Amino acid sequence: MPHSEYGLDVLALIGALRHAEHRSVPEIHATLRSRHVEISERTVTLLLHRYEELLALRLMDATRLREKLRERGQVMLAIDGLQPDAGHEVLWVLRDVLSGEVLLARALLGSGEEQLVPLFEEVLQALGENIPVLGVISDGQRSIRNAVQRALPGVPHQLCQFHFLREAARPIYEADRHAKVQLKKNLRGIRKIERRLEARGDQHAGVLTAYCPAVRSALTDDGRPPLVASGLRLRERIEQIEASLEHVLEAQKGGHWR
């Protein structure tokens, strides 16, 4: 690379460790040093920024995108914004659902209609006249709706299926959440049970102690609402633990379990 002491092989490795294996900068630095690459953590950070710049240029290459999207002949736009913390910039990403290609990624200070319309216009310009937009998918944010109506008049705009399902399932989710709270009330005091079993120290106590982490894990598993109801999942796991305990007790009849 120009003005760099390291080749593309090191740059590519840094990018792979960061984005494919989710390594931190100190971990990447340690990996490079283990491969006898003399480099500082500061330089790793700088090269990581350089990798991200090159990746962004590759992803935003309009010519490459046109060639790849021309095979399908149309795109289905999906738009969403991510704000790490209140007051920070919002990262807006426009993606083609059909190909999975990111068409545009831009950090903006605002999320209003006036900020979003230019994003759609930029994507349309990059696509050209030969690649029409089949439709748009987003959440129900009012500014997005208005921006789509202005930039893409007449193009169908569908609410994201996940958001739609989440809103439709909200009453069920609330009932399930209440049921889980009631179930958890009957499962408190796991730590006290563990201490009593530890004090016994016999073989049977060791077997029962192994069930405590299973109960604790069931309590902390929140599932993935609205597709997975956490209350129902907790009930199912507790019933499985109870059935297993009954099986063990049945097999150990005659033993001293109290």
Secondary structure, 3 states (H helix, E strand, C coil): CCCCCCCHHHHHHHHHHHHCCCCCHHHHHHHHHHCCCCCCHHHHHHHHHHHHHHHHHHHCCHHHHHHHHHCCCCEEEEEEEECCCCCCCEEEEEEECCCCCEEEEEEECCCCHHHHHHHHHHHHHHHCCCCCEEEEEECCCHHHHHHHHHHCCCCCEEECHHHHHHHHCHHHHHHHHHHHHHHHHCCCCHHHHHHHHHHHCCHHHHHHHCHHHHHHHHHHCCCCCCCCCHHHHHHHHHHHHHHHHHHHHHHCCCCCCC
